[in-house]
């Protein structure tokens, strides 16, 4: 299992549009994806789960990937959250 800690810098956190982009990216990988925040862990391929975490700008989350492409998945999701979604 590969875990990365990520700070969410998008101005609206992980609201509907960024959450849908995150789910789409996660679903592109065979590995299971989990998102952890404040002791809660959800399926990273579930938009309802991500929205339920209530992630806002400045929150730190842990992205955990488990499977054959876990390294690539963790890096792609880290890059998406920290860089690509920064202006969302």
C-alpha positions in Angstrom: 0.0 0.0 0.0 1.3 3.4 -0.9 0.2 6.5 1.1 0.8 10.1 0.4 -0.3 13.1 2.6 -1.7 16.0 0.5 -2.7 19.5 1.4 -5.8 20.7 -0.5 -5.2 24.2 -1.9 -8.1 24.6 -4.2 -10.2 27.6 -3.1 -13.3 25.5 -2.6 -11.7 22.3 -1.3 -13.1 19.1 -2.8 -16.6 20.3 -3.8 -18.5 18.7 -6.7 -16.4 19.5 -9.7 -12.9 18.7 -8.1 -14.4 15.6 -6.5 -15.7 14.4 -9.8 -12.3 14.9 -11.4 -10.6 13.1 -8.5 -13.0 10.1 -8.9 -12.5 10.0 -12.6 -8.7 9.9 -12.1 -8.9 7.2 -9.4 -11.2 5.0 -11.5 -8.5 5.0 -14.2 -6.3 2.8 -12.0 -6.8 -0.8 -11.1 -5.7 -0.2 -7.5 -8.1 0.4 -4.7 -8.0 4.1 -3.6 -8.9 5.4 -0.2 -9.1 9.0 1.1 -8.5 9.6 4.8 -9.4 12.8 6.8 -9.7 13.3 10.5 -9.8 9.5 11.2 -12.4 8.8 8.5 -11.6 6.7 5.5 -13.7 6.5 2.4 -13.5 4.8 -1.0 -11.7 7.3 -3.3 -13.7 6.1 -6.3 -17.0 7.3 -4.7 -18.0 10.9 -5.2 -20.6 10.6 -2.4 -17.8 9.5 0.0 -15.5 12.3 -1.0 -18.2 15.0 -0.7 -19.1 13.5 2.7 -15.6 14.2 4.0 -16.2 17.9 3.7 -12.7 18.7 2.6 -12.0 22.5 2.5 -9.0 24.6 1.4 -6.0 24.0 3.7 -7.1 20.5 4.9 -4.6 17.7 4.8 -5.8 14.3 3.5 -4.1 11.0 3.1 -4.5 9.2 -0.3 -3.9 5.5 0.1 -3.6 3.2 -2.9 -3.4 -0.6 -2.8 -2.9 -2.7 -5.9 -0.7 -3.4 -8.9 -0.4 0.2 -10.0 -0.4 1.8 -6.5 2.7 3.9 -7.0 1.4 5.5 -10.3 -2.0 6.0 -8.8 -0.7 7.7 -5.6 1.5 10.0 -7.6 -1.2 10.9 -10.2 -3.7 11.7 -7.5 -1.2 13.7 -5.5 -0.4 15.7 -8.6 -4.1 16.2 -9.4 -4.9 17.5 -5.9 -1.8 19.6 -5.2 -1.3 21.0 -8.7 -4.1 20.5 -11.2 -7.0 21.4 -8.8 -5.1 24.3 -7.2 -7.2 26.9 -9.1 -10.5 25.2 -8.7 
